[in-house]
């Protein structure tokens, strides 16, 4: 399964989840937790999940496809 096998809105939701998770970790307020939970609920309830046989496997692949690239150090 590649990036293109996932709906664009689902990939974006997963990316928003990563951002919300990082925001909450950096500033653990109720507001950040609520934002994180809201994105998580949207992600969990996306209609795509009804189309896959193995939700766990698909979820792991989605996370990998949407994960931000690691920051690269400038060449010396």
N, CA, C and O atoms as a GROMACS GRO file, in nm:
protein
  304
    1UNK      N    1   0.086  -0.118   0.000
    1UNK     CA    2   0.000   0.000   0.000
    1UNK      C    3   0.090   0.123   0.000
    1UNK      O    4   0.183   0.132   0.080
    2UNK      N    5   0.062   0.216  -0.087
    2UNK     CA    6   0.144   0.336  -0.095
    2UNK      C    7   0.061   0.458  -0.058
    2UNK      O    8  -0.058   0.447  -0.028
    3UNK      N    9   0.125   0.572  -0.061
    3UNK     CA   10   0.058   0.699  -0.033
    3UNK      C   11  -0.070   0.714  -0.114
    3UNK      O   12  -0.172   0.760  -0.063
    4UNK      N   13  -0.064   0.675  -0.240
    4UNK     CA   14  -0.175   0.700  -0.330
    4UNK      C   15  -0.293   0.607  -0.304
    4UNK      O   16  -0.402   0.632  -0.355
    5UNK      N   17  -0.274   0.501  -0.226
    5UNK     CA   18  -0.386   0.412  -0.195
    5UNK      C   19  -0.478   0.469  -0.087
    5UNK      O   20  -0.587   0.417  -0.066
    6UNK      N   21  -0.434   0.572  -0.019
    6UNK     CA   22  -0.515   0.633   0.087
    6UNK      C   23  -0.583   0.758   0.033
    6UNK      O   24  -0.524   0.832  -0.046
    7UNK      N   25  -0.706   0.783   0.075
    7UNK     CA   26  -0.769   0.908   0.035
    7UNK      C   27  -0.687   1.027   0.088
    7UNK      O   28  -0.631   1.021   0.197
    8UNK      N   29  -0.682   1.132   0.009
    8UNK     CA   30  -0.603   1.250   0.047
    8UNK      C   31  -0.649   1.307   0.181
    8UNK      O   32  -0.566   1.351   0.261
    9UNK      N   33  -0.780   1.307   0.205
    9UNK     CA   34  -0.828   1.363   0.332
    9UNK      C   35  -0.788   1.277   0.451
    9UNK      O   36  -0.768   1.330   0.560
   10UNK      N   37  -0.774   1.146   0.431
   10UNK     CA   38  -0.730   1.058   0.539
   10UNK      C   39  -0.582   1.082   0.569
   10UNK      O   40  -0.542   1.087   0.686
   11UNK      N   41  -0.501   1.095   0.465
   11UNK     CA   42  -0.359   1.127   0.486
   11UNK      C   43  -0.345   1.260   0.560
   11UNK      O   44  -0.263   1.272   0.652
   12UNK      N   45  -0.425   1.358   0.521
   12UNK     CA   46  -0.419   1.488   0.588
   12UNK      C   47  -0.463   1.478   0.734
   12UNK      O   48  -0.404   1.542   0.821
   13UNK      N   49  -0.565   1.398   0.761
   13UNK     CA   50  -0.608   1.377   0.900
   13UNK      C   51  -0.496   1.316   0.982
   13UNK      O   52  -0.473   1.357   1.096
   14UNK      N   53  -0.426   1.218   0.927
   14UNK     CA   54  -0.316   1.154   1.000
   14UNK      C   55  -0.206   1.256   1.026
   14UNK      O   56  -0.147   1.258   1.134
   15UNK      N   57  -0.178   1.340   0.928
   15UNK     CA   58  -0.075   1.444   0.947
   15UNK      C   59  -0.118   1.544   1.054
   15UNK      O   60  -0.037   1.588   1.136
   16UNK      N   61  -0.248   1.579   1.054
   16UNK     CA   62  -0.300   1.669   1.158
   16UNK      C   63  -0.290   1.603   1.295
   16UNK      O   64  -0.266   1.671   1.395
   17UNK      N   65  -0.310   1.471   1.300
   17UNK     CA   66  -0.298   1.398   1.426
   17UNK      C   67  -0.156   1.408   1.481
   17UNK      O   68  -0.137   1.433   1.600
   18UNK      N   69  -0.057   1.389   1.393
   18UNK     CA   70   0.083   1.402   1.437
   18UNK      C   71   0.110   1.543   1.489
   18UNK      O   72   0.176   1.560   1.592
   19UNK      N   73   0.060   1.643   1.419
   19UNK     CA   74   0.080   1.782   1.462
   19UNK      C   75   0.012   1.808   1.596
   19UNK      O   76   0.072   1.869   1.685
   20UNK      N   77  -0.112   1.763   1.609
   20UNK     CA   78  -0.185   1.783   1.735
   20UNK      C   79  -0.117   1.710   1.850
   20UNK      O   80  -0.113   1.761   1.963
   21UNK      N   81  -0.065   1.592   1.823
   21UNK     CA   82   0.007   1.516   1.927
   21UNK      C   83   0.130   1.593   1.973
   21UNK      O   84   0.155   1.605   2.093
   22UNK      N   85   0.206   1.646   1.878
   22UNK     CA   86   0.326   1.722   1.912
   22UNK      C   87   0.291   1.852   1.986
   22UNK      O   88   0.359   1.890   2.082
   23UNK      N   89   0.185   1.918   1.942
   23UNK     CA   90   0.141   2.041   2.010
   23UNK      C   91   0.103   2.012   2.155
   23UNK      O   92   0.141   2.087   2.246
   24UNK      N   93   0.030   1.905   2.177
   24UNK     CA   94  -0.012   1.869   2.312
   24UNK      C   95   0.107   1.830   2.398
   24UNK      O   96   0.113   1.864   2.516
   25UNK      N   97   0.202   1.757   2.340
   25UNK     CA   98   0.322   1.717   2.415
   25UNK      C   99   0.404   1.839   2.457
   25UNK      O  100   0.460   1.843   2.566
   26UNK      N  101   0.410   1.938   2.369
   26UNK     CA  102   0.487   2.059   2.398
   26UNK      C  103   0.416   2.152   2.496
   26UNK      O  104   0.481   2.229   2.567
   27UNK      N  105   0.284   2.146   2.498
   27UNK     CA  106   0.204   2.236   2.582
   27UNK      C  107   0.080   2.160   2.629
   27UNK      O  108  -0.027   2.176   2.571
   28UNK      N  109   0.095   2.078   2.734
   28UNK     CA  110  -0.014   1.988   2.776
   28UNK      C  111  -0.131   2.057   2.846
   28UNK      O  112  -0.156   2.035   2.964
   29UNK      N  113  -0.201   2.139   2.770
   29UNK     CA  114  -0.318   2.208   2.824
   29UNK      C  115  -0.444   2.131   2.785
   29UNK      O  116  -0.442   2.046   2.696
   30UNK      N  117  -0.553   2.164   2.851
   30UNK     CA  118  -0.682   2.102   2.817
   30UNK      C  119  -0.721   2.136   2.673
   30UNK      O  120  -0.778   2.052   2.603
   31UNK      N  121  -0.692   2.256   2.630
   31UNK     CA  122  -0.725   2.298   2.493
   31UNK      C  123  -0.650   2.212   2.390
   31UNK      O  124  -0.709   2.169   2.291
   32UNK      N  125  -0.522   2.188   2.414
   32UNK     CA  126  -0.442   2.106   2.322
   32UNK      C  127  -0.488   1.961   2.326
   32UNK      O  128  -0.490   1.893   2.223
   33UNK      N  129  -0.525   1.913   2.444
   33UNK     CA  130  -0.577   1.777   2.455
   33UNK      C  131  -0.708   1.763   2.380
   33UNK      O  132  -0.731   1.663   2.312
   34UNK      N  133  -0.794   1.862   2.391
   34UNK     CA  134  -0.922   1.858   2.320
   34UNK      C  135  -0.901   1.857   2.169
   34UNK      O  136  -0.970   1.784   2.097
   35UNK      N  137  -0.807   1.936   2.120
   35UNK     CA  138  -0.777   1.939   1.977
   35UNK      C  139  -0.724   1.804   1.931
   35UNK      O  140  -0.762   1.754   1.825
   36UNK      N  141  -0.636   1.746   2.010
   36UNK     CA  142  -0.578   1.615   1.980
   36UNK      C  143  -0.687   1.509   1.977
   36UNK      O  144  -0.690   1.425   1.887
   37UNK      N  145  -0.776   1.512   2.074
   37UNK     CA  146  -0.885   1.414   2.081
   37UNK      C  147  -0.983   1.429   1.964
   37UNK      O  148  -1.033   1.330   1.911
   38UNK      N  149  -1.009   1.553   1.925
   38UNK     CA  150  -1.100   1.578   1.814
   38UNK      C  151  -1.045   1.521   1.683
   38UNK      O  152  -1.117   1.455   1.608
   39UNK      N  153  -0.919   1.547   1.657
   39UNK     CA  154  -0.857   1.493   1.535
   39UNK      C  155  -0.854   1.340   1.542
   39UNK      O  156  -0.880   1.273   1.442
   40UNK      N  157  -0.824   1.286   1.659
   40UNK     CA  158  -0.823   1.141   1.675
   40UNK      C  159  -0.959   1.079   1.647
   40UNK      O  160  -0.968   0.972   1.585
   41UNK      N  161  -1.065   1.144   1.692
   41UNK     CA  162  -1.200   1.093   1.668
   41UNK      C  163  -1.235   1.098   1.519
   41UNK      O  164  -1.297   1.006   1.467
   42UNK      N  165  -1.196   1.205   1.452
   42UNK     CA  166  -1.220   1.216   1.308
   42UNK      C  167  -1.144   1.107   1.233
   42UNK      O  168  -1.197   1.044   1.141
   43UNK      N  169  -1.021   1.086   1.273
   43UNK     CA  170  -0.938   0.983   1.210
   43UNK      C  171  -0.998   0.844   1.231
   43UNK      O  172  -1.007   0.766   1.137
   44UNK      N  173  -1.037   0.815   1.353
   44UNK     CA  174  -1.093   0.684   1.387
   44UNK      C  175  -1.222   0.655   1.311
   44UNK      O  176  -1.247   0.541   1.272
   45UNK      N  177  -1.302   0.757   1.289
   45UNK     CA  178  -1.434   0.736   1.228
   45UNK      C  179  -1.438   0.760   1.077
   45UNK      O  180  -1.546   0.762   1.018
   46UNK      N  181  -1.323   0.778   1.015
   46UNK     CA  182  -1.320   0.804   0.870
   46UNK      C  183  -1.382   0.686   0.795
   46UNK      O  184  -1.357   0.570   0.830
   47UNK      N  185  -1.462   0.712   0.694
   47UNK     CA  186  -1.530   0.605   0.619
   47UNK      C  187  -1.436   0.505   0.551
   47UNK      O  188  -1.476   0.393   0.521
   48UNK      N  189  -1.313   0.544   0.528
   48UNK     CA  190  -1.216   0.454   0.463
   48UNK      C  191  -1.203   0.322   0.540
   48UNK      O  192  -1.189   0.217   0.478
   49UNK      N  193  -1.209   0.328   0.672
   49UNK     CA  194  -1.185   0.209   0.753
   49UNK      C  195  -1.286   0.098   0.725
   49UNK      O  196  -1.257  -0.019   0.748
   50UNK      N  197  -1.403   0.133   0.678
   50UNK     CA  198  -1.505   0.032   0.645
   50UNK      C  199  -1.471  -0.043   0.517
   50UNK      O  200  -1.536  -0.143   0.485
   51UNK      N  201  -1.371   0.004   0.443
   51UNK     CA  202  -1.336  -0.058   0.315
   51UNK      C  203  -1.217  -0.152   0.323
   51UNK      O  204  -1.182  -0.215   0.223
   52UNK      N  205  -1.154  -0.163   0.439
   52UNK     CA  206  -1.034  -0.245   0.450
   52UNK      C  207  -1.062  -0.372   0.530
   52UNK      O  208  -1.147  -0.373   0.620
   53UNK      N  209  -0.990  -0.478   0.497
   53UNK     CA  210  -1.008  -0.602   0.570
   53UNK      C  211  -0.934  -0.603   0.702
   53UNK      O  212  -0.988  -0.650   0.803
   54UNK      N  213  -0.813  -0.552   0.704
   54UNK     CA  214  -0.731  -0.553   0.824
   54UNK      C  215  -0.702  -0.408   0.863
   54UNK      O  216  -0.607  -0.346   0.815
   55UNK      N  217  -0.786  -0.356   0.950
   55UNK     CA  218  -0.774  -0.215   0.989
   55UNK      C  219  -0.640  -0.185   1.056
   55UNK      O  220  -0.581  -0.080   1.031
   56UNK      N  221  -0.592  -0.274   1.138
   56UNK     CA  222  -0.465  -0.250   1.207
   56UNK      C  223  -0.351  -0.236   1.107
   56UNK      O  224  -0.272  -0.142   1.115
   57UNK      N  225  -0.344  -0.327   1.013
   57UNK     CA  226  -0.238  -0.321   0.912
   57UNK      C  227  -0.249  -0.193   0.829
   57UNK      O  228  -0.149  -0.126   0.804
   58UNK      N  229  -0.370  -0.160   0.788
   58UNK     CA  230  -0.391  -0.038   0.710
   58UNK      C  231  -0.354   0.086   0.791
   58UNK      O  232  -0.296   0.180   0.737
   59UNK      N  233  -0.386   0.085   0.919
   59UNK     CA  234  -0.354   0.197   1.005
   59UNK      C  235  -0.202   0.215   1.019
   59UNK      O  236  -0.152   0.327   1.016
   60UNK      N  237  -0.131   0.105   1.032
   60UNK     CA  238   0.015   0.113   1.042
   60UNK      C  239   0.076   0.168   0.914
   60UNK      O  240   0.170   0.247   0.918
   61UNK      N  241   0.022   0.128   0.800
   61UNK     CA  242   0.071   0.177   0.672
   61UNK      C  243   0.037   0.325   0.653
   61UNK      O  244   0.116   0.402   0.599
   62UNK      N  245  -0.082   0.363   0.698
   62UNK     CA  246  -0.119   0.504   0.691
   62UNK      C  247  -0.024   0.589   0.775
   62UNK      O  248   0.024   0.693   0.730
   63UNK      N  249   0.004   0.544   0.896
   63UNK     CA  250   0.095   0.619   0.983
   63UNK      C  251   0.231   0.635   0.919
   63UNK      O  252   0.293   0.742   0.926
   64UNK      N  253   0.278   0.530   0.856
   64UNK     CA  254   0.409   0.535   0.790
   64UNK      C  255   0.404   0.631   0.670
   64UNK      O  256   0.497   0.709   0.650
   65UNK      N  257   0.297   0.625   0.592
   65UNK     CA  258   0.285   0.710   0.474
   65UNK      C  259   0.274   0.858   0.511
   65UNK      O  260   0.322   0.944   0.438
   66UNK      N  261   0.211   0.887   0.623
   66UNK     CA  262   0.186   1.026   0.662
   66UNK      C  263   0.292   1.083   0.755
   66UNK      O  264   0.293   1.204   0.781
   67UNK      N  265   0.381   0.998   0.806
   67UNK     CA  266   0.481   1.045   0.903
   67UNK      C  267   0.569   1.152   0.841
   67UNK      O  268   0.615   1.139   0.727
   68UNK      N  269   0.591   1.258   0.915
   68UNK     CA  270   0.680   1.364   0.864
   68UNK      C  271   0.821   1.311   0.844
   68UNK      O  272   0.869   1.228   0.921
   69UNK      N  273   0.885   1.359   0.740
   69UNK     CA  274   1.024   1.319   0.716
   69UNK      C  275   1.111   1.374   0.828
   69UNK      O  276   1.087   1.485   0.877
   70UNK      N  277   1.212   1.297   0.870
   70UNK     CA  278   1.300   1.348   0.976
   70UNK      C  279   1.377   1.471   0.927
   70UNK      O  280   1.415   1.482   0.810
   71UNK      N  281   1.399   1.561   1.019
   71UNK     CA  282   1.475   1.682   0.985
   71UNK      C  283   1.617   1.640   0.949
   71UNK      O  284   1.678   1.557   1.017
   72UNK      N  285   1.667   1.698   0.844
   72UNK     CA  286   1.802   1.664   0.802
   72UNK      C  287   1.898   1.775   0.841
   72UNK      O  288   1.865   1.893   0.833
   73UNK      N  289   2.016   1.734   0.884
   73UNK     CA  290   2.118   1.830   0.920
   73UNK      C  291   2.180   1.888   0.793
   73UNK      O  292   2.198   1.816   0.694
   74UNK      N  293   2.212   2.015   0.795
   74UNK     CA  294   2.279   2.072   0.676
   74UNK      C  295   2.416   2.008   0.659
   74UNK      O  296   2.485   1.977   0.756
   75UNK      N  297   2.454   1.988   0.536
   75UNK     CA  298   2.585   1.927   0.507
   75UNK      C  299   2.696   2.022   0.552
   75UNK      O  300   2.688   2.143   0.534
   76UNK      N  301   2.798   1.963   0.609
   76UNK     CA  302   2.909   2.045   0.659
   76UNK      C  303   3.008   2.075   0.552
   76UNK      O  304   3.107   2.143   0.577
   0.00000   0.00000   0.00000
